[in-house]
Amino acid sequence: MTTKREAEMSASAIDAFLARHETGVLSLARDDAPYAIPISYGYDEDTRETFLRLVSTVDSEKREFLGSDPDARLVVYEEDGEAYTSVVAVGTIERVDPAELTPERIAQYGETRRPLFEIWADGKPDLDIQLYRLAPDRLTGRTITVDRDEGE
Amino acid sequence: MTTPTHTFVCPECRHSFEVDDAMREALLEAGCVVCGAPVVDADLTAPTVE
């Protein structure tokens, strides 16, 4: 027989989880159309904001979705043995002007993993790299622990 | 930002914007805020006084 235990994560546990990870799946919505992409991010435990660098090209689907500060969800998850943990941040994603950054924010982006330019055929000057910030309206997390019966 | 003291041009992604002293120090420490490329003094130019 398999049993499971489910627990809501505390705010501090969510903060530690997001700070420890650096990749997740960002989902955007426009009208009835969904769009989801794997991204790398940086997380500020004090403000609970997520910082992203997103790369797009002129005719990319991503750029279409990012065009109007869309509603967004960021999902970060982990499987560790019999424990499954997921955190979901819900909010609006906003573009950030590099010239308006504080030194603290510059440092924050410095800790954000660089986009995987290697997978792009174009050089960096030909790519449109923009900074974004997700300040979540809702931040939740839970851990599910599965106890598997060896004799089953 | 206080009064800009330098213009930053990233050597890799070519993004450019004006920075003050504190932002300049942060870029040298953290790298290009847009693409993450390392930043050196030569990438930050002060305005030329005529």
N, CA and C atoms of all chains as a GROMACS GRO file, in nm:
protein
  606
    1MET      N    1   0.085  -0.118   0.000
    1MET     CA    2   0.000   0.000   0.000
    1MET      C    3   0.089   0.125   0.000
    2THR      N    4   0.046   0.229  -0.071
    2THR     CA    5   0.122   0.355  -0.076
    2THR      C    6   0.043   0.464  -0.005
    3THR      N    7   0.109   0.532   0.085
    3THR     CA    8   0.045   0.644   0.154
    3THR      C    9   0.123   0.770   0.122
    4LYS      N   10   0.060   0.883   0.145
    4LYS     CA   11   0.131   1.008   0.122
    4LYS      C   12   0.093   1.110   0.228
    5ARG      N   13   0.189   1.197   0.256
    5ARG     CA   14   0.165   1.307   0.348
    5ARG      C   15   0.189   1.436   0.272
    6GLU      N   16   0.103   1.534   0.291
    6GLU     CA   17   0.114   1.660   0.221
    6GLU      C   18   0.122   1.773   0.322
    7ALA      N   19   0.216   1.866   0.300
    7ALA     CA   20   0.233   1.976   0.395
    7ALA      C   21   0.256   2.106   0.320
    8GLU      N   22   0.188   2.210   0.367
    8GLU     CA   23   0.212   2.344   0.313
    8GLU      C   24   0.349   2.391   0.362
    9MET      N   25   0.421   2.460   0.278
    9MET     CA   26   0.552   2.511   0.318
    9MET      C   27   0.536   2.647   0.386
   10SER      N   28   0.621   2.672   0.484
   10SER     CA   29   0.621   2.802   0.550
   10SER      C   30   0.684   2.906   0.457
   11ALA      N   31   0.664   3.033   0.488
   11ALA     CA   32   0.722   3.140   0.406
   11ALA      C   33   0.873   3.128   0.401
   12SER      N   34   0.934   3.099   0.514
   12SER     CA   35   1.080   3.089   0.517
   12SER      C   36   1.129   2.968   0.438
   13ALA      N   37   1.052   2.859   0.441
   13ALA     CA   38   1.091   2.740   0.363
   13ALA      C   39   1.079   2.768   0.214
   14ILE      N   40   0.975   2.842   0.175
   14ILE     CA   41   0.959   2.881   0.034
   14ILE      C   42   1.076   2.968  -0.010
   15ASP      N   43   1.110   3.066   0.075
   15ASP     CA   44   1.222   3.156   0.041
   15ASP      C   45   1.351   3.077   0.022
   16ALA      N   46   1.377   2.986   0.114
   16ALA     CA   47   1.501   2.907   0.106
   16ALA      C   48   1.501   2.819  -0.018
   17PHE      N   49   1.386   2.763  -0.051
   17PHE     CA   50   1.373   2.675  -0.169
   17PHE      C   51   1.401   2.754  -0.297
   18LEU      N   52   1.338   2.871  -0.310
   18LEU     CA   53   1.358   2.951  -0.432
   18LEU      C   54   1.501   3.004  -0.441
   19ALA      N   55   1.560   3.036  -0.327
   19ALA     CA   56   1.698   3.087  -0.328
   19ALA      C   57   1.796   2.977  -0.366
   20ARG      N   58   1.764   2.854  -0.328
   20ARG     CA   59   1.855   2.741  -0.353
   20ARG      C   60   1.850   2.697  -0.499
   21HIS      N   61   1.735   2.714  -0.562
   21HIS     CA   62   1.723   2.673  -0.703
   21HIS      C   63   1.752   2.791  -0.795
   22GLU      N   64   1.768   2.762  -0.922
   22GLU     CA   65   1.795   2.870  -1.016
   22GLU      C   66   1.725   2.852  -1.150
   23THR      N   67   1.646   2.748  -1.163
   23THR     CA   68   1.570   2.730  -1.286
   23THR      C   69   1.426   2.692  -1.253
   24GLY      N   70   1.336   2.724  -1.345
   24GLY     CA   71   1.196   2.689  -1.326
   24GLY      C   72   1.124   2.700  -1.458
   25VAL      N   73   0.992   2.690  -1.452
   25VAL     CA   74   0.911   2.702  -1.572
   25VAL      C   75   0.821   2.825  -1.557
   26LEU      N   76   0.834   2.917  -1.650
   26LEU     CA   77   0.754   3.039  -1.648
   26LEU      C   78   0.639   3.023  -1.747
   27SER      N   79   0.518   3.045  -1.697
   27SER     CA   80   0.399   3.037  -1.782
   27SER      C   81   0.336   3.174  -1.795
   28LEU      N   82   0.301   3.209  -1.918
   28LEU     CA   83   0.238   3.338  -1.946
   28LEU      C   84   0.103   3.313  -2.012
   29ALA      N   85   0.013   3.407  -1.995
   29ALA     CA   86  -0.119   3.392  -2.056
   29ALA      C   87  -0.154   3.517  -2.136
   30ARG      N   88  -0.217   3.493  -2.249
   30ARG     CA   89  -0.268   3.604  -2.331
   30ARG      C   90  -0.398   3.557  -2.393
   31ASP      N   91  -0.506   3.626  -2.356
   31ASP     CA   92  -0.639   3.580  -2.395
   31ASP      C   93  -0.655   3.434  -2.352
   32ASP      N   94  -0.685   3.348  -2.444
   32ASP     CA   95  -0.704   3.208  -2.407
   32ASP      C   96  -0.581   3.122  -2.438
   33ALA      N   97  -0.473   3.187  -2.478
   33ALA     CA   98  -0.358   3.109  -2.520
   33ALA      C   99  -0.252   3.102  -2.409
   34PRO      N  100  -0.202   2.982  -2.380
   34PRO     CA  101  -0.096   2.966  -2.281
   34PRO      C  102   0.042   2.964  -2.348
   35TYR      N  103   0.144   2.995  -2.268
   35TYR     CA  104   0.282   2.986  -2.318
   35TYR      C  105   0.370   2.954  -2.199
   36ALA      N  106   0.454   2.854  -2.210
   36ALA     CA  107   0.540   2.813  -2.099
   36ALA      C  108   0.682   2.790  -2.150
   37ILE      N  109   0.779   2.837  -2.072
   37ILE     CA  110   0.919   2.822  -2.111
   37ILE      C  111   1.006   2.793  -1.987
   38PRO      N  112   1.111   2.714  -2.006
   38PRO     CA  113   1.207   2.698  -1.897
   38PRO      C  114   1.293   2.823  -1.887
   39ILE      N  115   1.318   2.869  -1.766
   39ILE     CA  116   1.397   2.992  -1.748
   39ILE      C  117   1.494   2.974  -1.631
   40SER      N  118   1.595   3.061  -1.628
   40SER     CA  119   1.679   3.072  -1.509
   40SER      C  120   1.641   3.203  -1.439
   41TYR      N  121   1.660   3.206  -1.308
   41TYR     CA  122   1.614   3.322  -1.233
   41TYR      C  123   1.704   3.348  -1.113
   42GLY      N  124   1.691   3.467  -1.057
   42GLY     CA  125   1.751   3.499  -0.928
   42GLY      C  126   1.640   3.539  -0.833
   43TYR      N  127   1.660   3.515  -0.705
   43TYR     CA  128   1.552   3.540  -0.608
   43TYR      C  129   1.602   3.624  -0.492
   44ASP      N  130   1.527   3.728  -0.459
   44ASP     CA  131   1.560   3.814  -0.346
   44ASP      C  132   1.470   3.775  -0.229
   45GLU      N  133   1.530   3.716  -0.127
   45GLU     CA  134   1.451   3.668  -0.013
   45GLU      C  135   1.389   3.783   0.066
   46ASP      N  136   1.449   3.901   0.060
   46ASP     CA  137   1.396   4.014   0.137
   46ASP      C  138   1.269   4.070   0.073
   47THR      N  139   1.272   4.089  -0.059
   47THR     CA  140   1.155   4.147  -0.126
   47THR      C  141   1.064   4.040  -0.185
   48ARG      N  142   1.112   3.916  -0.190
   48ARG     CA  143   1.041   3.801  -0.246
   48ARG      C  144   1.016   3.820  -0.397
   49GLU      N  145   1.099   3.899  -0.462
   49GLU     CA  146   1.089   3.920  -0.605
   49GLU      C  147   1.181   3.824  -0.679
   50THR      N  148   1.140   3.790  -0.800
   50THR     CA  149   1.219   3.704  -0.886
   50THR      C  150   1.271   3.786  -1.003
   51PHE      N  151   1.397   3.767  -1.038
   51PHE     CA  152   1.460   3.844  -1.145
   51PHE      C  153   1.496   3.751  -1.259
   52LEU      N  154   1.462   3.795  -1.380
   52LEU     CA  155   1.484   3.709  -1.496
   52LEU      C  156   1.546   3.788  -1.610
   53ARG      N  157   1.626   3.716  -1.688
   53ARG     CA  158   1.672   3.766  -1.817
   53ARG      C  159   1.604   3.679  -1.923
   54LEU      N  160   1.533   3.743  -2.013
   54LEU     CA  161   1.463   3.664  -2.115
   54LEU      C  162   1.512   3.705  -2.253
   55VAL      N  163   1.538   3.606  -2.333
   55VAL     CA  164   1.594   3.627  -2.466
   55VAL      C  165   1.486   3.597  -2.570
   56SER      N  166   1.472   3.689  -2.665
   56SER     CA  167   1.373   3.664  -2.770
   56SER      C  168   1.427   3.717  -2.902
   57THR      N  169   1.360   3.681  -3.008
   57THR     CA  170   1.392   3.735  -3.139
   57THR      C  171   1.270   3.810  -3.191
   58VAL      N  172   1.289   3.884  -3.298
   58VAL     CA  173   1.186   3.975  -3.346
   58VAL      C  174   1.051   3.907  -3.366
   59ASP      N  175   1.054   3.791  -3.426
   59ASP     CA  176   0.927   3.726  -3.459
   59ASP      C  177   0.893   3.612  -3.364
   60SER      N  178   0.953   3.612  -3.245
   60SER     CA  179   0.931   3.498  -3.157
   60SER      C  180   0.797   3.508  -3.084
   61GLU      N  181   0.744   3.391  -3.052
   61GLU     CA  182   0.620   3.381  -2.977
   61GLU      C  183   0.638   3.443  -2.839
   62LYS      N  184   0.758   3.426  -2.783
   62LYS     CA  185   0.784   3.479  -2.650
   62LYS      C  186   0.766   3.629  -2.647
   63ARG      N  187   0.817   3.696  -2.747
   63ARG     CA  188   0.807   3.842  -2.749
   63ARG      C  189   0.660   3.886  -2.756
   64GLU      N  190   0.581   3.812  -2.831
   64GLU     CA  191   0.439   3.846  -2.840
   64GLU      C  192   0.373   3.840  -2.703
   65PHE      N  193   0.408   3.737  -2.626
   65PHE     CA  194   0.345   3.721  -2.495
   65PHE      C  195   0.398   3.824  -2.395
   66LEU      N  196   0.524   3.862  -2.408
   66LEU     CA  197   0.583   3.954  -2.311
   66LEU      C  198   0.546   4.099  -2.339
   67GLY      N  199   0.479   4.122  -2.450
   67GLY     CA  200   0.456   4.258  -2.494
   67GLY      C  201   0.374   4.346  -2.401
   68SER      N  202   0.295   4.287  -2.311
   68SER     CA  203   0.202   4.373  -2.236
   68SER      C  204   0.193   4.335  -2.088
   69ASP      N  205   0.307   4.324  -2.022
   69ASP     CA  206   0.308   4.291  -1.878
   69ASP      C  207   0.207   4.182  -1.845
   70PRO      N  208   0.222   4.063  -1.900
   70PRO     CA  209   0.120   3.960  -1.886
   70PRO      C  210   0.115   3.899  -1.745
   71ASP      N  211   0.000   3.839  -1.714
   71ASP     CA  212  -0.009   3.758  -1.593
   71ASP      C  213   0.088   3.641  -1.608
   72ALA      N  214   0.149   3.603  -1.496
   72ALA     CA  215   0.252   3.500  -1.506
   72ALA      C  216   0.248   3.408  -1.385
   73ARG      N  217   0.295   3.287  -1.407
   73ARG     CA  218   0.319   3.192  -1.298
   73ARG      C  219   0.457   3.134  -1.318
   74LEU      N  220   0.531   3.129  -1.209
   74LEU     CA  221   0.660   3.063  -1.210
   74LEU      C  222   0.650   2.940  -1.121
   75VAL      N  223   0.685   2.826  -1.179
   75VAL     CA  224   0.680   2.700  -1.105
   75VAL      C  225   0.823   2.646  -1.092
   76VAL      N  226   0.861   2.621  -0.968
   76VAL     CA  227   0.991   2.560  -0.941
   76VAL      C  228   0.963   2.432  -0.862
   77TYR      N  229   1.020   2.320  -0.908
   77TYR     CA  230   0.987   2.196  -0.840
   77TYR      C  231   1.110   2.108  -0.825
   78GLU      N  232   1.098   2.012  -0.738
   78GLU     CA  233   1.211   1.926  -0.706
   78GLU      C  234   1.158   1.789  -0.664
   79GLU      N  235   1.227   1.686  -0.709
   79GLU     CA  236   1.198   1.550  -0.661
   79GLU      C  237   1.322   1.500  -0.589
   80ASP      N  238   1.305   1.465  -0.465
   80ASP     CA  239   1.420   1.422  -0.385
   80ASP      C  240   1.380   1.295  -0.310
   81GLY      N  241   1.413   1.183  -0.369
   81GLY     CA  242   1.375   1.056  -0.307
   81GLY      C  243   1.224   1.041  -0.306
   82GLU      N  244   1.168   1.035  -0.186
   82GLU     CA  245   1.023   1.018  -0.175
   82GLU      C  246   0.951   1.150  -0.149
   83ALA      N  247   1.024   1.262  -0.156
   83ALA     CA  248   0.964   1.393  -0.130
   83ALA      C  249   0.955   1.472  -0.261
   84TYR      N  250   0.837   1.524  -0.286
   84TYR     CA  251   0.815   1.608  -0.403
   84TYR      C  252   0.778   1.748  -0.354
   85THR      N  253   0.856   1.846  -0.394
   85THR     CA  254   0.834   1.983  -0.348
   85THR      C  255   0.809   2.073  -0.468
   86SER      N  256   0.711   2.162  -0.456
   86SER     CA  257   0.686   2.258  -0.562
   86SER      C  258   0.648   2.392  -0.502
   87VAL      N  259   0.695   2.498  -0.566
   87VAL     CA  260   0.660   2.634  -0.527
   87VAL      C  261   0.602   2.704  -0.650
   88VAL      N  262   0.494   2.777  -0.629
   88VAL     CA  263   0.430   2.849  -0.739
   88VAL      C  264   0.421   2.997  -0.702
   89ALA      N  265   0.475   3.082  -0.788
   89ALA     CA  266   0.464   3.227  -0.770
   89ALA      C  267   0.367   3.279  -0.875
   90VAL      N  268   0.267   3.354  -0.832
   90VAL     CA  269   0.166   3.408  -0.923
   90VAL      C  270   0.170   3.560  -0.918
   91GLY      N  271   0.177   3.623  -1.033
   91GLY     CA  272   0.179   3.769  -1.034
   91GLY      C  273   0.189   3.822  -1.175
   92THR      N  274   0.235   3.945  -1.186
   92THR     CA  275   0.252   4.009  -1.316
   92THR      C  276   0.400   4.026  -1.342
   93ILE      N  277   0.439   3.997  -1.464
   93ILE     CA  278   0.580   4.011  -1.498
   93ILE      C  279   0.600   4.147  -1.564
   94GLU      N  280   0.700   4.220  -1.515
   94GLU     CA  281   0.723   4.357  -1.563
   94GLU      C  282   0.864   4.371  -1.618
   95ARG      N  283   0.874   4.446  -1.725
   95ARG     CA  284   1.006   4.472  -1.783
   95ARG      C  285   1.081   4.573  -1.696
   96VAL      N  286   1.212   4.555  -1.686
   96VAL     CA  287   1.296   4.641  -1.604
   96VAL      C  288   1.395   4.715  -1.694
   97ASP      N  289   1.405   4.847  -1.676
   97ASP     CA  290   1.501   4.927  -1.752
   97ASP      C  291   1.637   4.919  -1.682
   98PRO      N  292   1.741   4.869  -1.752
   98PRO     CA  293   1.873   4.856  -1.687
   98PRO      C  294   1.923   4.987  -1.627
   99ALA      N  295   1.892   5.100  -1.692
   99ALA     CA  296   1.942   5.229  -1.644
   99ALA      C  297   1.877   5.272  -1.513
  100GLU      N  298   1.769   5.206  -1.474
  100GLU     CA  299   1.700   5.244  -1.351
  100GLU      C  300   1.732   5.150  -1.235
  101LEU      N  301   1.827   5.062  -1.256
  101LEU     CA  302   1.859   4.964  -1.152
  101LEU      C  303   1.943   5.027  -1.042
  102THR      N  304   1.922   4.981  -0.921
  102THR     CA  305   2.009   5.019  -0.810
  102THR      C  306   2.130   4.926  -0.810
  103PRO      N  307   2.237   4.965  -0.742
  103PRO     CA  308   2.353   4.874  -0.731
  103PRO      C  309   2.313   4.738  -0.672
  104GLU      N  310   2.218   4.740  -0.580
  104GLU     CA  311   2.174   4.614  -0.519
  104GLU      C  312   2.107   4.524  -0.623
  105ARG      N  313   2.029   4.583  -0.711
  105ARG     CA  314   1.962   4.505  -0.816
  105ARG      C  315   2.063   4.453  -0.919
  106ILE      N  316   2.163   4.535  -0.950
  106ILE     CA  317   2.267   4.490  -1.042
  106ILE      C  318   2.335   4.366  -0.985
  107ALA      N  319   2.362   4.371  -0.856
  107ALA     CA  320   2.423   4.255  -0.790
  107ALA      C  321   2.329   4.135  -0.796
  108GLN      N  322   2.200   4.161  -0.780
  108GLN     CA  323   2.100   4.053  -0.784
  108GLN      C  324   2.099   3.985  -0.920
  109TYR      N  325   2.102   4.064  -1.026
  109TYR     CA  326   2.107   4.003  -1.159
  109TYR      C  327   2.240   3.931  -1.181
  110GLY      N  328   2.345   3.983  -1.116
  110GLY     CA  329   2.475   3.916  -1.128
  110GLY      C  330   2.472   3.775  -1.074
  111GLU      N  331   2.382   3.750  -0.980
  111GLU     CA  332   2.371   3.616  -0.923
  111GLU      C  333   2.278   3.527  -1.004
  112THR      N  334   2.211   3.587  -1.101
  112THR     CA  335   2.119   3.510  -1.185
  112THR      C  336   2.198   3.439  -1.294
  113ARG      N  337   2.170   3.314  -1.310
  113ARG     CA  338   2.246   3.237  -1.408
  113ARG      C  339   2.228   3.294  -1.547
  114ARG      N  340   2.337   3.294  -1.622
  114ARG     CA  341   2.332   3.350  -1.757
  114ARG      C  342   2.245   3.264  -1.848
  115PRO      N  343   2.174   3.330  -1.940
  115PRO     CA  344   2.095   3.251  -2.035
  115PRO      C  345   2.185   3.160  -2.118
  116LEU      N  346   2.128   3.056  -2.169
  116LEU     CA  347   2.207   2.958  -2.243
  116LEU      C  348   2.223   3.004  -2.387
  117PHE      N  349   2.311   3.104  -2.405
  117PHE     CA  350   2.330   3.159  -2.539
  117PHE      C  351   2.383   3.055  -2.637
  118GLU      N  352   2.447   2.956  -2.581
  118GLU     CA  353   2.508   2.855  -2.669
  118GLU      C  354   2.406   2.787  -2.758
  119ILE      N  355   2.282   2.785  -2.714
  119ILE     CA  356   2.183   2.713  -2.794
  119ILE      C  357   2.127   2.802  -2.906
  120TRP      N  358   2.168   2.928  -2.908
  120TRP     CA  359   2.119   3.019  -3.011
  120TRP      C  360   2.220   3.028  -3.124
  121ALA      N  361   2.168   3.028  -3.244
  121ALA     CA  362   2.258   3.038  -3.360
  121ALA      C  363   2.311   3.181  -3.374
  122ASP      N  364   2.232   3.280  -3.330
  122ASP     CA  365   2.272   3.420  -3.345
  122ASP      C  366   2.369   3.460  -3.234
  123GLY      N  367   2.452   3.561  -3.261
  123GLY     CA  368   2.539   3.616  -3.159
  123GLY      C  369   2.460   3.707  -3.066
  124LYS      N  370   2.519   3.740  -2.953
  124LYS     CA  371   2.446   3.822  -2.854
  124LYS      C  372   2.395   3.955  -2.910
  125PRO      N  373   2.477   4.027  -2.991
  125PRO     CA  374   2.425   4.155  -3.040
  125PRO      C  375   2.299   4.142  -3.123
  126ASP      N  376   2.275   4.023  -3.178
  126ASP     CA  377   2.156   4.003  -3.261
  126ASP      C  378   2.035   3.956  -3.181
  127LEU      N  379   2.056   3.928  -3.053
  127LEU     CA  380   1.946   3.881  -2.970
  127LEU      C  381   1.886   3.996  -2.891
  128ASP      N  382   1.761   3.986  -2.861
  128ASP     CA  383   1.695   4.086  -2.777
  128ASP      C  384   1.689   4.029  -2.635
  129ILE      N  385   1.777   4.078  -2.550
  129ILE     CA  386   1.781   4.032  -2.412
  129ILE      C  387   1.718   4.141  -2.325
  130GLN      N  388   1.616   4.106  -2.251
  130GLN     CA  389   1.550   4.205  -2.165
  130GLN      C  390   1.543   4.153  -2.023
  131LEU      N  391   1.542   4.250  -1.931
  131LEU     CA  392   1.532   4.216  -1.790
  131LEU      C  393   1.386   4.223  -1.746
  132TYR      N  394   1.348   4.130  -1.661
  132TYR     CA  395   1.212   4.128  -1.611
  132TYR      C  396   1.212   4.100  -1.461
  133ARG      N  397   1.102   4.137  -1.399
  133ARG     CA  398   1.086   4.120  -1.255
  133ARG      C  399   0.946   4.062  -1.231
  134LEU      N  400   0.941   3.960  -1.148
  134LEU     CA  401   0.812   3.905  -1.109
  134LEU      C  402   0.795   3.927  -0.959
  135ALA      N  403   0.707   4.020  -0.923
  135ALA     CA  404   0.674   4.045  -0.782
  135ALA      C  405   0.544   3.971  -0.754
  136PRO      N  406   0.551   3.857  -0.689
  136PRO     CA  407   0.431   3.772  -0.680
  136PRO      C  408   0.323   3.830  -0.591
  137ASP      N  409   0.198   3.817  -0.638
  137ASP     CA  410   0.083   3.848  -0.554
  137ASP      C  411   0.057   3.731  -0.458
  138ARG      N  412   0.096   3.614  -0.503
  138ARG     CA  413   0.074   3.493  -0.422
  138ARG      C  414   0.194   3.400  -0.438
  139LEU      N  415   0.242   3.350  -0.329
  139LEU     CA  416   0.359   3.261  -0.330
  139LEU      C  417   0.328   3.143  -0.240
  140THR      N  418   0.313   3.026  -0.299
  140THR     CA  419   0.275   2.909  -0.219
  140THR      C  420   0.368   2.793  -0.250
  141GLY      N  421   0.376   2.701  -0.154
  141GLY     CA  422   0.459   2.584  -0.177
  141GLY      C  423   0.409   2.468  -0.094
  142ARG      N  424   0.435   2.348  -0.141
  142ARG     CA  425   0.395   2.232  -0.063
  142ARG      C  426   0.490   2.116  -0.091
  143THR      N  427   0.496   2.030   0.006
  143THR     CA  428   0.579   1.911  -0.006
  143THR      C  429   0.490   1.789   0.013
  144ILE      N  430   0.505   1.695  -0.078
  144ILE     CA  431   0.432   1.568  -0.066
  144ILE      C  432   0.536   1.458  -0.046
  145THR      N  433   0.517   1.384   0.061
  145THR     CA  434   0.607   1.273   0.088
  145THR      C  435   0.531   1.143   0.066
  146VAL      N  436   0.585   1.057  -0.018
  146VAL     CA  437   0.520   0.932  -0.051
  146VAL      C  438   0.590   0.818   0.021
  147ASP      N  439   0.514   0.740   0.094
  147ASP     CA  440   0.568   0.622   0.161
  147ASP      C  441   0.526   0.500   0.082
  148ARG      N  442   0.624   0.438   0.019
  148ARG     CA  443   0.591   0.322  -0.064
  148ARG      C  444   0.614   0.193   0.016
  149ASP      N  445   0.519   0.104   0.004
  149ASP     CA  446   0.531  -0.025   0.071
  149ASP      C  447   0.618  -0.115  -0.016
  150GLU      N  448   0.732  -0.156   0.039
  150GLU     CA  449   0.827  -0.236  -0.038
  150GLU      C  450   0.766  -0.369  -0.084
  151GLY      N  451   0.672  -0.424  -0.004
  151GLY     CA  452   0.617  -0.554  -0.037
  151GLY      C  453   0.510  -0.550  -0.144
  152GLU      N  454   0.474  -0.430  -0.188
  152GLU     CA  455   0.364  -0.417  -0.285
  152GLU      C  456   0.407  -0.457  -0.425
  153MET      N  457   1.904   5.675  -0.926
  153MET     CA  458   2.042   5.699  -0.969
  153MET      C  459   2.077   5.846  -0.946
  154THR      N  460   2.196   5.872  -0.894
  154THR     CA  461   2.244   6.009  -0.884
  154THR      C  462   2.294   6.051  -1.022
  155THR      N  463   2.362   6.164  -1.031
  155THR     CA  464   2.408   6.214  -1.162
  155THR      C  465   2.498   6.111  -1.230
  156PRO      N  466   2.467   6.078  -1.356
  156PRO     CA  467   2.550   5.979  -1.426
  156PRO      C  468   2.695   6.026  -1.439
  157THR      N  469   2.786   5.934  -1.420
  157THR     CA  470   2.928   5.968  -1.432
  157THR      C  471   2.995   5.895  -1.547
  158HIS      N  472   2.934   5.786  -1.593
  158HIS     CA  473   2.995   5.706  -1.698
  158HIS      C  474   2.887   5.651  -1.792
  159THR      N  475   2.931   5.615  -1.911
  159THR     CA  476   2.844   5.540  -2.003
  159THR      C  477   2.897   5.398  -2.013
  160PHE      N  478   2.808   5.304  -1.989
  160PHE     CA  479   2.846   5.163  -1.996
  160PHE      C  480   2.805   5.106  -2.131
  161VAL      N  481   2.899   5.039  -2.197
  161VAL     CA  482   2.868   4.965  -2.320
  161VAL      C  483   2.919   4.823  -2.301
  162CYS      N  484   2.828   4.727  -2.304
  162CYS     CA  485   2.869   4.588  -2.283
  162CYS      C  486   2.952   4.539  -2.401
  163PRO      N  487   3.067   4.478  -2.374
  163PRO     CA  488   3.153   4.430  -2.483
  163PRO      C  489   3.093   4.313  -2.559
  164GLU      N  490   2.993   4.247  -2.501
  164GLU     CA  491   2.937   4.129  -2.568
  164GLU      C  492   2.800   4.155  -2.628
  165CYS      N  493   2.706   4.205  -2.548
  165CYS     CA  494   2.569   4.222  -2.602
  165CYS      C  495   2.546   4.362  -2.656
  166ARG      N  496   2.638   4.454  -2.629
  166ARG     CA  497   2.636   4.591  -2.680
  166ARG      C  498   2.526   4.678  -2.620
  167HIS      N  499   2.458   4.629  -2.517
  167HIS     CA  500   2.365   4.716  -2.447
  167HIS      C  501   2.443   4.833  -2.387
  168SER      N  502   2.379   4.951  -2.386
  168SER     CA  503   2.446   5.071  -2.338
  168SER      C  504   2.351   5.154  -2.253
  169PHE      N  505   2.402   5.205  -2.142
  169PHE     CA  506   2.323   5.298  -2.061
  169PHE      C  507   2.415   5.375  -1.968
  170GLU      N  508   2.363   5.486  -1.916
  170GLU     CA  509   2.443   5.570  -1.827
  170GLU      C  510   2.434   5.518  -1.684
  171VAL      N  511   2.544   5.535  -1.611
  171VAL     CA  512   2.549   5.485  -1.474
  171VAL      C  513   2.612   5.590  -1.383
  172ASP      N  514   2.583   5.580  -1.255
  172ASP     CA  515   2.653   5.662  -1.158
  172ASP      C  516   2.766   5.578  -1.096
  173ASP      N  517   2.836   5.637  -1.000
  173ASP     CA  518   2.953   5.568  -0.943
  173ASP      C  519   2.916   5.434  -0.878
  174ALA      N  520   2.804   5.435  -0.806
  174ALA     CA  521   2.765   5.312  -0.736
  174ALA      C  522   2.728   5.202  -0.835
  175MET      N  523   2.657   5.239  -0.944
  175MET     CA  524   2.621   5.140  -1.046
  175MET      C  525   2.747   5.089  -1.117
  176ARG      N  526   2.841   5.181  -1.140
  176ARG     CA  527   2.966   5.142  -1.205
  176ARG      C  528   3.038   5.034  -1.124
  177GLU      N  529   3.047   5.057  -0.995
  177GLU     CA  530   3.113   4.960  -0.908
  177GLU      C  531   3.039   4.826  -0.910
  178ALA      N  532   2.907   4.832  -0.911
  178ALA     CA  533   2.826   4.709  -0.911
  178ALA      C  534   2.845   4.631  -1.041
  179LEU      N  535   2.854   4.703  -1.155
  179LEU     CA  536   2.875   4.636  -1.283
  179LEU      C  537   3.012   4.569  -1.289
  180LEU      N  538   3.114   4.637  -1.237
  180LEU     CA  539   3.248   4.579  -1.236
  180LEU      C  540   3.251   4.452  -1.151
  181GLU      N  541   3.171   4.452  -1.047
  181GLU     CA  542   3.168   4.338  -0.956
  181GLU      C  543   3.082   4.223  -1.010
  182ALA      N  544   2.963   4.259  -1.064
  182ALA     CA  545   2.863   4.157  -1.098
  182ALA      C  546   2.860   4.120  -1.247
  183GLY      N  547   2.918   4.206  -1.333
  183GLY     CA  548   2.910   4.181  -1.477
  183GLY      C  549   2.793   4.253  -1.539
  184CYS      N  550   2.780   4.241  -1.671
  184CYS     CA  551   2.672   4.309  -1.743
  184CYS      C  552   2.537   4.263  -1.690
  185VAL      N  553   2.456   4.358  -1.654
  185VAL     CA  554   2.328   4.323  -1.594
  185VAL      C  555   2.234   4.258  -1.696
  186VAL      N  556   2.258   4.285  -1.824
  186VAL     CA  557   2.170   4.231  -1.928
  186VAL      C  558   2.211   4.088  -1.966
  187CYS      N  559   2.340   4.069  -1.996
  187CYS     CA  560   2.379   3.937  -2.046
  187CYS      C  561   2.473   3.860  -1.954
  188GLY      N  562   2.524   3.925  -1.850
  188GLY     CA  563   2.610   3.856  -1.756
  188GLY      C  564   2.757   3.854  -1.793
  189ALA      N  565   2.795   3.918  -1.904
  189ALA     CA  566   2.936   3.917  -1.946
  189ALA      C  567   3.022   3.994  -1.845
  190PRO      N  568   3.147   3.951  -1.824
  190PRO     CA  569   3.236   4.024  -1.734
  190PRO      C  570   3.256   4.168  -1.784
  191VAL      N  571   3.268   4.261  -1.690
  191VAL     CA  572   3.284   4.403  -1.722
  191VAL      C  573   3.418   4.450  -1.667
  192VAL      N  574   3.491   4.527  -1.749
  192VAL     CA  575   3.618   4.586  -1.704
  192VAL      C  576   3.609   4.738  -1.718
  193ASP      N  577   3.708   4.807  -1.661
  193ASP     CA  578   3.708   4.954  -1.661
  193ASP      C  579   3.688   5.012  -1.801
  194ALA      N  580   3.750   4.948  -1.902
  194ALA     CA  581   3.745   5.001  -2.037
  194ALA      C  582   3.603   5.003  -2.095
  195ASP      N  583   3.512   4.927  -2.034
  195ASP     CA  584   3.374   4.924  -2.082
  195ASP      C  585   3.290   5.040  -2.026
  196LEU      N  586   3.352   5.118  -1.938
  196LEU     CA  587   3.282   5.230  -1.874
  196LEU      C  588   3.360   5.356  -1.904
  197THR      N  589   3.304   5.442  -1.986
  197THR     CA  590   3.376   5.563  -2.027
  197THR      C  591   3.315   5.686  -1.965
  198ALA      N  592   3.402   5.774  -1.916
  198ALA     CA  593   3.357   5.901  -1.860
  198ALA      C  594   3.341   6.000  -1.973
  199PRO      N  595   3.250   6.097  -1.959
  199PRO     CA  596   3.232   6.196  -2.065
  199PRO      C  597   3.360   6.278  -2.085
  200THR      N  598   3.390   6.309  -2.211
  200THR     CA  599   3.508   6.389  -2.240
  200THR      C  600   3.481   6.536  -2.212
  201VAL      N  601   3.569   6.601  -2.139
  201VAL     CA  602   3.554   6.743  -2.110
  201VAL      C  603   3.626   6.822  -2.219
  202GLU      N  604   3.552   6.908  -2.288
  202GLU     CA  605   3.610   6.987  -2.398
  202GLU      C  606   3.689   7.103  -2.345
   0.00000   0.00000   0.00000
